[in-house]
Amino acid sequence: MNIQVNPLCVKLCESLPVLSSVSAEVKQICTYSVKVNIIELAPSEIGSFLSSHQSELIKVQFPLLSNVYTYQALTELSTSPLPLQSQNKFVITYTQDGQHQITVPYVNLTRQQQLQLVMDNNNIPLSYEQIGHIAHYNLRTPVQLQFKNYIGLCTISKTISTVINKTESISNTFRTFPFELLAGAPNYIATTTQNGYKFVIDFENVYWNSRLEEEHKQLLNRIIESNLNKNEFVFDATGGVGPFAVPLGANKIHVLCNDLNEKSVEFMKINVNNNKVEQYVTCCNQDSFVLLKEILTTPFNNKQVKAVILNLPELSVDFLKAYRNTGSVFEPKFYIETFTRQKELFKEDIIARIVAARKGFGIIHIDLGIECENEECGCDQFKTEQLKTNISTLREWEGHFKCMDVRVVRDVGTFKWMVCAEVQFDEKDAFWHQRRDLK
Ligand SMILES: C[S@@+](CC[C@H](N)C(=O)[O-])C[C@H]1O[C@@H](n2cnc3c(N)ncnc32)[C@H](O)[C@@H]1O
């Protein structure tokens, strides 16, 4: 049902304050009214009438009333005295021009219909992320921002009591983002589930993304299938509140789960306890650049590192710099999630960046013919032409990996993809230990 934008609702809703429940004013003004003719028909006439008057019929799709039931209901209602209230779902009155006016109260409109009262379909936000009782929007268009608190109010439901809008993109070290409250209570401690485990999250202060459930599951399965023994452990270098560590612990896999954010570690510990995996998961609050150097050379609790999860896309590859001058003898498998801007040559891009980080940048730049001395390893560092012209060098480098598998996980923007690389280095191969500087 396409509802007409209603100027009275527009006026009220563009200046709406942050509300926790629908105010009497919204209930009174934000209703939907439509004028119809109600025709009394004998049951035997309904079928032929519907088929011969298709174009004039309004398909009334009010919640809880199917189309057929609505036709039937309206036919029955036309014979009843007016005004008439049908189980509070809608009210029918006569109008002066002899028609009937059906008015549907705010609470009986769907979220889509409530929003149609003030904006066109193109501006209605299609989805939001739900984290426990919190709904999280990324509102962008001027119309969405004009009606942001009304959008929030329409989202409040039995399961959602806080609605927020991201105001700036993620840019800080802890991968949190600024947001504003649109509706409901400012309560940002949420409880949610992922892959069958319960997580408590302080959404204001820690990183969490509910949409990554499937992606996390794929990575978890790969580690679980690699059959670690009891003398081996997984290092989750940027573990957040524990979406990898908790399921791994529940599969009796030992994990050292680290995060630089103190708040993340506070909630990581809560989640480890709640899911009863304390025996398997050790929580830690350090810089993984430092910690990685240590665990690559020294056993932790008499266990050797067997797998390393690097799940901070902007920096994941750079963490491999920790290898320099360590003389590591362990050969863990690295699960690296990172971004690429190379659609076809994504594998080559990742190889170049991993080799660059692992060995030091100078040699890579010389071999790929790039005049660049800076030590930053960004997604844009290697250009398509450079990768294409040096494809044989890249193939040769690929040969030095003990194992190398790169898969695209998803699109993250125009010309930007998330990839997951699984790599292992052969520590006996001199290639990984040679480093030639630029000059
Ligand atoms: C993209 S989030 C991923 C968190 C978690 N793996 C998840 O999927 O929910 C990256 C995490 O890395 C942490 N972080 C950033 N820099 C770090 C560092 N140098 N050492 C350890 N953790 C770091 C952030 O606090 C954040 O929790």
PDBQT file of the ligand as one rigid body, heavy atoms in Angstrom, charges set to zero:
ROOT
HETATM    1  C1  LIG A 501      38.132  -4.645  13.435  1.00  0.00    +0.000 C 
HETATM    2  S1  LIG A 501      38.196  -4.857  15.174  1.00  0.00    +0.000 S 
HETATM    3  C2  LIG A 501      37.964  -6.605  15.282  1.00  0.00    +0.000 C 
HETATM    4  C3  LIG A 501      37.608  -7.087  16.640  1.00  0.00    +0.000 C 
HETATM    5  C4  LIG A 501      37.148  -8.536  16.709  1.00  0.00    +0.000 C 
HETATM    6  N1  LIG A 501      38.121  -9.421  16.108  1.00  0.00    +0.000 N 
HETATM    7  C5  LIG A 501      35.792  -8.686  16.060  1.00  0.00    +0.000 C 
HETATM    8  O1  LIG A 501      35.709  -9.253  14.945  1.00  0.00    +0.000 OA
HETATM    9  O2  LIG A 501      34.779  -8.247  16.633  1.00  0.00    +0.000 OA
HETATM   10  C6  LIG A 501      39.886  -4.625  15.521  1.00  0.00    +0.000 C 
HETATM   11  C7  LIG A 501      40.278  -4.611  17.006  1.00  0.00    +0.000 C 
HETATM   12  O3  LIG A 501      41.687  -4.372  17.078  1.00  0.00    +0.000 OA
HETATM   13  C8  LIG A 501      41.964  -3.640  18.264  1.00  0.00    +0.000 C 
HETATM   14  N2  LIG A 501      43.299  -3.030  18.091  1.00  0.00    +0.000 N 
HETATM   15  C9  LIG A 501      43.658  -1.921  17.404  1.00  0.00    +0.000 A 
HETATM   16  N3  LIG A 501      44.991  -1.744  17.433  1.00  0.00    +0.000 NA
HETATM   17  C10 LIG A 501      45.506  -2.781  18.140  1.00  0.00    +0.000 A 
HETATM   18  C11 LIG A 501      46.827  -3.170  18.524  1.00  0.00    +0.000 A 
HETATM   19  N4  LIG A 501      47.895  -2.449  18.151  1.00  0.00    +0.000 N 
HETATM   20  N5  LIG A 501      46.980  -4.272  19.261  1.00  0.00    +0.000 NA
HETATM   21  C12 LIG A 501      45.903  -5.023  19.642  1.00  0.00    +0.000 A 
HETATM   22  N6  LIG A 501      44.630  -4.711  19.315  1.00  0.00    +0.000 NA
HETATM   23  C13 LIG A 501      44.438  -3.603  18.568  1.00  0.00    +0.000 A 
HETATM   24  C14 LIG A 501      40.793  -2.676  18.366  1.00  0.00    +0.000 C 
HETATM   25  O4  LIG A 501      40.616  -2.220  19.687  1.00  0.00    +0.000 OA
HETATM   26  C15 LIG A 501      39.618  -3.554  17.857  1.00  0.00    +0.000 C 
HETATM   27  O5  LIG A 501      38.956  -4.173  18.927  1.00  0.00    +0.000 OA
ENDROOT
TORSDOF 0
